Amino acid sequence: MADPLGGARRIVVLGCTGSGKSTLARQLAQRRGLRLIDLDELAWRPHWQRTPEPGFRRLTARAVGAERWVVAGWWKPVRDLVWPAADLFIGLDYDLPVVFARLWRRTIDRALSGERICGSNYETLWTQLATRESLLLYALRSHGERRAMMRALAAPGGSAAPVRLFRTPAETAAWLAGV
């Protein structure tokens, strides 16, 4: 049986905000014994303060220096460190209604449960529903651009490493079942 990962040892999971990048990366890490690198975890300090770029780059460079990993995310300040090292890209290329519904459910669940994310941070309904820092608003603004970037990466000549795009969560789940 062919390996669904094609023997890849350094995988980058891309997708629009709320698409499930971190969840898929975590599942791949567990199933294949890969180190999980969640760029959001490296990028945020307590009280939603951004890690200064030199520190973020150092943390990322150290993490991707490992032999086997899966990265969730595609922060621009470290893309030049992560992407050239990847031997497989997986893109969650879902339609906006799918992504937005997932993000909405996740936001409500996290806000109500007080789940800690990105270290000691947490989401609040106020921030997500009534401020410019809302991930819901960010998802609406960035969805088209992110999809276009994934599709360009998957186009012939777009990447030296293979790119696998999934158009629906069901397609992703069926593929993951074989990993």
C-alpha positions in Angstrom: 0.0 0.0 0.0 1.3 3.4 -0.9 2.2 5.9 1.8 -0.4 8.7 1.8 2.4 11.1 2.9 4.7 9.9 0.1 7.5 9.4 2.7 7.4 13.0 3.8 9.1 13.8 7.1 8.6 17.6 7.1 5.0 18.6 6.4 3.4 22.0 6.4 -0.4 22.3 6.9 -1.9 25.4 5.4 -5.5 26.7 5.4 -7.7 29.6 6.1 -8.2 30.7 9.7 -10.5 28.2 11.3 -10.1 25.5 8.7 -8.5 23.0 11.1 -4.8 23.4 10.4 -3.7 22.8 14.0 -6.1 19.8 14.4 -4.9 18.1 11.3 -1.2 18.8 12.2 -1.8 17.3 15.7 -3.4 14.2 14.2 -0.5 13.7 11.7 2.1 14.2 14.4 0.4 11.6 16.7 0.0 9.1 13.9 3.4 9.4 12.4 5.5 10.3 15.5 6.4 13.7 14.1 7.2 16.8 16.2 4.2 19.2 16.2 5.2 22.8 15.5 2.2 25.2 15.9 3.3 28.6 14.7 0.6 30.3 16.6 2.0 28.9 19.8 5.4 30.4 19.0 4.0 33.7 17.8 2.0 34.6 20.9 3.1 35.5 24.4 0.8 36.0 27.4 -1.9 38.6 27.1 -1.8 38.2 23.3 1.5 40.0 23.0 3.3 39.1 19.8 6.7 37.5 20.2 9.2 40.0 18.7 10.1 38.9 15.2 13.8 38.1 16.0 12.7 35.8 18.8 9.9 34.3 16.7 12.4 33.5 13.9 14.9 32.0 16.4 12.2 29.7 17.9 11.0 28.7 14.5 14.4 28.0 13.1 15.3 25.8 16.1 12.0 23.9 15.7 12.3 23.2 12.0 15.9 22.2 12.4 14.6 18.9 13.6 14.6 15.9 11.4 10.8 15.1 11.4 8.0 17.6 12.0 4.6 18.9 11.0 4.0 22.6 11.0 0.6 24.2 11.4 0.3 27.7 10.0 2.0 30.0 7.6 3.1 33.1 9.3 4.8 35.4 6.8 7.8 36.4 9.0 9.0 32.8 9.2 7.8 31.4 5.8 11.3 31.6 4.4 12.5 29.3 7.2 9.7 26.8 7.0 8.7 26.4 3.4 12.1 25.6 1.9 12.6 22.8 4.4 9.2 21.2 3.7 8.9 18.0 1.6 5.0 18.1 1.6 2.4 20.8 1.8 -1.2 20.0 2.7 -3.8 22.7 2.0 -7.2 22.8 3.6 -8.9 24.6 0.7 -12.4 24.8 2.1 -15.2 27.2 1.0 -15.9 30.2 3.3 -19.2 28.9 4.7 -17.5 25.7 5.9 -14.5 27.6 7.4 -16.7 30.3 9.0 -19.1 27.7 10.6 -16.1 25.8 12.0 -14.5 29.0 13.3 -17.8 30.2 14.8 -18.3 26.9 16.7 -14.7 26.8 17.9 -14.9 30.5 19.0 -18.1 29.9 21.1 -16.7 26.6 22.6 -13.4 28.2 23.6 -15.0 31.4 25.0 -17.5 29.5 27.1 -15.0 26.8 28.3 -12.1 29.3 29.0 -9.8 26.9 27.1 -6.2 28.2 27.2 -4.6 28.5 23.8 -1.3 29.8 22.6 0.3 29.4 26.0 -1.8 31.1 28.7 -4.1 33.1 26.4 -7.9 32.6 25.9 -10.6 33.9 23.6 -13.5 36.0 24.7 -16.8 36.5 23.0 -16.3 40.3 23.3 -13.0 40.2 21.4 -14.4 37.9 18.7 -17.8 39.6 18.2 -17.1 43.3 18.9 -13.5 44.2 18.1 -11.1 44.5 15.2 -9.0 41.7 16.7 -11.8 39.3 15.9 -10.7 36.1 14.2 -14.2 35.9 12.6 -13.6 39.2 10.9 -10.0 38.2 10.0 -11.4 35.0 8.4 -13.8 37.0 6.3 -11.1 39.4 5.1 -8.3 36.8 4.4 -10.2 33.8 3.1 -9.9 34.6 -0.6 -6.3 35.6 -0.5 -5.3 32.4 1.5 -7.1 30.2 -1.0 -5.4 31.9 -3.9 -2.0 31.4 -2.2 -2.7 27.7 -1.6 -3.8 27.2 -5.2 -0.8 29.1 -6.6 1.5 26.9 -4.5 -0.3 23.8 -5.9 0.0 25.0 -9.5 2.8 23.5 -11.7 6.0 25.2 -10.7 4.5 26.7 -7.5 6.5 24.6 -5.1 9.5 22.3 -5.2 7.7 20.0 -2.8 4.4 18.2 -3.5 1.2 20.0 -2.6 -2.0 18.2 -1.7 -5.2 20.3 -1.6 -8.3 19.1 0.1 -11.6 20.8 -0.9 -13.8 19.4 1.9 -13.5 18.2 5.5 -14.8 14.8 4.3 -12.1 14.5 1.7 -9.5 15.3 4.3 -10.9 12.8 6.8 -11.0 10.0 4.1 -7.3 10.7 3.3 -6.3 10.9 7.0 -7.9 7.5 7.6 -5.2 6.0 5.4 -2.3 7.7 7.2 
